[in-house]
Amino acid sequence: MNYTKKITIIAVLIALSVPLSLVKLPLGVATASFDAVPGYLAAVLFVPFIGGIIGFIGHLATAYSSGFPFGILIHFIIATSMFGSCYMFGFLYKKSKMIGFIVGVLLNTFLAAPFLLLLLPTEAVIATFIPIAIASTLNILVGILVYERIKNIFSDSYEEY
């Protein structure tokens, strides 16, 4: 795949994360949106770093559309943890699909928690674990399903930049 085509697909995935951030499923104290699907997809379709960047941008789109309910700093921390979750998912998925899936969900659920505990009450952080785990599972599953359907179309996408 040539460079222009890669950049175009990456731009489309970034652009898709914005409307997907507007699709919200209420899950108690939190909501699940599908902004991370393009990040998880890009992490396996291209390279994990690209997926991480798209996951980061996707979370910021969700936070923006919700009015940054926890404040910009906390959402920046969460977006950074989304980068880590998408990156590690993509890295591990290529080695073991199940391990990639499990680690992706766990990282997205718990990676930001130590930092959030500095800014939020413990009860507030703990109350988000189950909704975030559900949202992570849904995002990763949709990303995997899309990837498995289109991977042959983009079979040469794995080349490094």
C-alpha positions as CSV (number, residue, x, y, z in Angstrom):
1,M,0.0,0.0,0.0
2,N,1.5,3.3,-0.9
3,Y,2.1,6.1,1.5
4,T,-0.7,8.4,0.3
5,K,-3.3,5.5,0.7
6,K,-2.1,4.8,4.2
7,I,-2.3,8.4,5.3
8,T,-5.8,8.7,3.7
9,I,-7.1,5.6,5.6
10,I,-5.5,6.8,8.8
11,A,-7.3,10.2,8.3
12,V,-10.6,8.5,7.7
13,L,-10.2,6.4,10.9
14,I,-9.4,9.6,12.9
15,A,-12.5,11.3,11.3
16,L,-14.6,8.2,12.1
17,S,-13.7,8.4,15.8
18,V,-15.5,11.8,16.0
19,P,-19.1,10.7,15.0
20,L,-18.5,7.4,16.9
21,S,-17.8,9.5,20.0
22,L,-21.4,10.8,19.7
23,V,-22.9,7.3,20.0
24,K,-23.3,6.9,23.7
25,L,-24.6,3.9,25.7
26,P,-25.5,4.8,29.3
27,L,-23.7,2.4,31.8
28,G,-24.6,3.7,35.2
29,V,-22.1,6.4,36.3
30,A,-20.4,6.4,32.9
31,T,-21.3,6.1,29.3
32,A,-19.7,3.9,26.6
33,S,-19.1,5.4,23.2
34,F,-17.4,3.8,20.2
35,D,-14.7,6.4,19.7
36,A,-12.0,3.8,20.4
37,V,-13.0,1.4,17.6
38,P,-10.9,3.1,14.9
39,G,-8.0,3.2,17.3
40,Y,-8.1,-0.5,18.0
41,L,-8.7,-1.2,14.3
42,A,-5.7,0.9,13.3
43,A,-3.5,-0.7,15.9
44,V,-3.8,-4.1,14.1
45,L,-4.4,-2.9,10.6
46,F,-1.3,-0.6,10.6
47,V,1.1,-0.3,13.6
48,P,0.2,0.0,17.3
49,F,1.5,3.6,17.5
50,I,-1.0,4.7,14.9
51,G,-3.8,3.0,16.8
52,G,-2.7,4.7,20.0
53,I,-2.8,8.1,18.4
54,I,-6.3,7.5,17.0
55,G,-7.5,6.2,20.4
56,F,-6.1,9.3,22.1
57,I,-7.9,11.6,19.7
58,G,-11.1,9.5,19.9
59,H,-11.3,9.9,23.7
60,L,-10.7,13.6,23.4
61,A,-13.6,13.8,20.9
62,T,-15.8,12.0,23.4
63,A,-14.8,14.2,26.2
64,Y,-15.3,17.3,24.1
65,S,-18.8,16.2,23.0
66,S,-19.7,15.6,26.7
67,G,-18.3,18.9,27.9
68,F,-15.2,17.5,29.6
69,P,-17.3,16.3,32.6
70,F,-14.2,15.4,34.7
71,G,-12.1,18.4,33.5
72,I,-9.6,18.7,30.8
73,L,-6.7,17.3,32.9
74,I,-8.4,14.1,33.8
75,H,-9.6,13.6,30.2
76,F,-6.1,14.1,29.0
77,I,-4.9,11.4,31.4
78,I,-7.7,9.1,30.2
79,A,-6.8,9.8,26.6
80,T,-3.2,8.9,27.4
81,S,-4.3,5.7,28.9
82,M,-6.4,5.1,25.7
83,F,-3.2,5.5,23.7
84,G,-1.5,2.8,25.9
85,S,-4.5,0.5,25.7
86,C,-4.7,0.7,21.9
87,Y,-0.9,0.4,21.5
88,M,-0.6,-2.7,23.7
89,F,-3.7,-4.3,22.2
90,G,-2.2,-3.9,18.7
91,F,1.2,-5.1,19.8
92,L,-0.1,-8.2,21.6
93,Y,-3.0,-9.0,19.2
94,K,-0.5,-9.8,16.5
95,K,1.2,-12.4,18.8
96,S,-1.9,-13.8,20.5
97,K,-5.5,-12.6,19.8
98,M,-6.8,-13.6,23.2
99,I,-4.0,-12.0,25.2
100,G,-4.3,-8.8,23.1
101,F,-8.0,-8.7,23.8
102,I,-7.6,-9.3,27.6
103,V,-4.7,-6.9,28.1
104,G,-6.5,-4.2,26.0
105,V,-9.6,-4.4,28.2
106,L,-7.6,-4.5,31.5
107,L,-5.3,-1.6,30.5
108,N,-8.2,0.5,29.3
109,T,-10.1,-0.2,32.6
110,F,-7.2,0.2,35.1
111,L,-4.3,2.2,33.5
112,A,-5.6,5.6,34.3
113,A,-6.9,4.7,37.8
114,P,-3.7,5.5,39.8
115,F,-3.6,9.0,38.3
116,L,-7.3,9.6,38.6
117,L,-7.0,8.7,42.3
118,L,-4.9,11.8,42.7
119,L,-7.7,14.0,41.4
120,L,-11.0,12.1,42.2
121,P,-12.5,10.4,45.3
122,T,-11.7,6.7,45.4
123,E,-15.4,5.8,45.2
124,A,-15.7,7.7,42.0
125,V,-12.8,5.9,40.4
126,I,-14.0,2.4,41.5
127,A,-17.5,3.2,40.3
128,T,-16.2,3.6,36.8
129,F,-14.4,0.2,36.6
130,I,-17.4,-2.0,35.4
131,P,-18.8,0.6,32.9
132,I,-15.3,1.2,31.5
133,A,-14.6,-2.6,31.2
134,I,-17.9,-3.0,29.3
135,A,-17.1,-0.1,27.0
136,S,-13.6,-1.4,26.4
137,T,-14.9,-4.9,25.6
138,L,-17.4,-3.5,23.1
139,N,-14.9,-1.2,21.4
140,I,-12.3,-3.9,21.1
141,L,-14.8,-6.5,19.9
142,V,-16.1,-4.2,17.2
143,G,-12.6,-3.3,16.2
144,I,-11.7,-7.0,15.9
145,L,-14.8,-7.9,14.0
146,V,-14.2,-5.1,11.5
147,Y,-10.5,-6.0,11.2
148,E,-11.3,-9.7,10.6
149,R,-13.7,-8.7,7.8
150,I,-11.3,-6.3,6.0
151,K,-7.8,-7.6,6.8
152,N,-7.4,-9.3,3.4
153,I,-8.2,-6.1,1.6
154,F,-5.4,-4.3,3.4
155,S,-3.0,-7.3,3.6
156,D,0.0,-5.1,2.8
157,S,-0.8,-2.5,5.4
158,Y,1.6,-4.2,7.9
159,E,4.6,-2.7,6.3
160,E,6.4,-0.3,8.6
161,Y,6.5,3.4,7.6
